[in-house]
């Protein structure tokens, strides 16, 4: 199944959670902090402006993005995978390199 987000919405697959801290401590599932990075898997057509024009999004499928801690309030499960639908404005930046 595929999803096509509307307007300025972006669908992101969260990166896998770390199981150890930097000091090597293994974290149980409940203590893990959800990562705030993910891969863009689908993007909408763009933001609809007041004058009727559509501004293209700054992110594209395949980009690795950084987003806010609370940007995952809109999650869905597709094919056994948890995806996050967020507005482009919830994305802080694109990781390059």
C-alpha positions as CSV (number, residue, x, y, z in Angstrom):
1,X,0.0,0.0,0.0
2,X,1.2,3.5,-0.8
3,X,0.3,6.9,0.8
4,X,0.2,10.2,-0.9
5,X,0.2,13.1,1.6
6,X,-1.7,16.2,0.8
7,X,-0.4,19.8,0.4
8,X,2.6,20.5,2.7
9,X,2.5,17.1,4.5
10,X,5.5,14.8,4.6
11,X,5.6,11.1,5.6
12,X,8.7,10.1,7.5
13,X,10.1,6.6,8.6
14,X,11.8,7.1,12.0
15,X,15.4,5.8,12.3
16,X,15.9,2.8,14.4
17,X,16.2,3.4,18.2
18,X,19.5,3.1,19.9
19,X,19.7,0.3,22.4
20,X,22.8,1.5,24.2
21,X,23.8,4.8,25.6
22,X,27.2,6.4,24.7
23,X,28.6,4.9,27.9
24,X,27.5,1.4,26.9
25,X,24.4,1.0,29.1
26,X,21.7,-1.1,27.6
27,X,18.3,0.6,27.8
28,X,15.1,-1.3,28.2
29,X,12.3,-0.6,25.7
30,X,10.4,1.9,27.9
31,X,13.5,4.0,28.8
32,X,14.6,4.5,25.2
33,X,14.2,8.0,23.8
34,X,12.6,8.0,20.4
35,X,15.1,9.3,17.8
36,X,14.3,12.6,16.1
37,X,15.7,11.7,12.7
38,X,14.1,9.8,9.9
39,X,13.9,9.2,6.2
40,X,11.3,11.0,4.0
41,X,9.2,8.3,2.2
42,X,6.5,10.5,0.6
43,X,5.9,14.3,0.1
44,X,2.8,16.3,-0.8
45,X,2.5,18.6,-3.8
46,X,3.4,21.7,-1.9
47,X,2.1,24.4,0.3
48,X,-1.0,26.3,-1.0
49,X,-0.4,30.0,-0.7
50,X,-3.0,32.7,0.0
51,X,-2.8,33.8,-3.7
52,X,-3.6,30.3,-5.0
53,X,-0.1,29.4,-6.0
54,X,1.6,26.2,-4.8
55,X,5.1,26.5,-3.3
56,X,7.1,23.3,-3.8
57,X,8.5,21.6,-0.6
58,X,12.1,21.8,0.4
59,X,12.4,18.1,1.1
60,X,12.3,15.2,-1.2
61,X,11.9,11.4,-0.9
62,X,15.1,9.8,0.4
63,X,16.2,12.9,2.5
64,X,17.3,12.2,6.1
65,X,15.6,14.9,8.2
66,X,15.7,16.1,11.8
67,X,12.3,16.9,13.4
68,X,11.0,18.0,16.7
69,X,10.5,15.7,19.6
70,X,6.7,16.1,19.5
71,X,6.3,16.0,15.7
72,X,5.1,12.3,15.9
73,X,1.6,13.0,17.2
74,X,0.2,11.8,13.8
75,X,1.5,8.2,13.3
76,X,0.1,5.4,11.3
77,X,1.0,1.7,10.7
78,X,1.3,0.5,7.1
79,X,2.6,-2.9,6.2
80,X,3.7,-3.4,9.8
81,X,5.8,-0.3,9.8
82,X,5.2,2.9,11.9
83,X,5.2,6.1,9.8
84,X,4.9,9.7,10.9
85,X,2.8,12.3,9.0
86,X,4.0,15.8,9.7
87,X,3.8,19.3,8.2
88,X,7.0,20.5,6.5
89,X,7.2,23.2,9.1
90,X,7.8,20.5,11.8
91,X,11.1,19.6,10.1
92,X,14.1,21.4,11.4
93,X,16.6,20.5,8.7
94,X,18.0,18.0,6.2
95,X,21.1,16.0,7.1
96,X,23.7,16.0,4.3
97,X,26.9,14.2,3.7
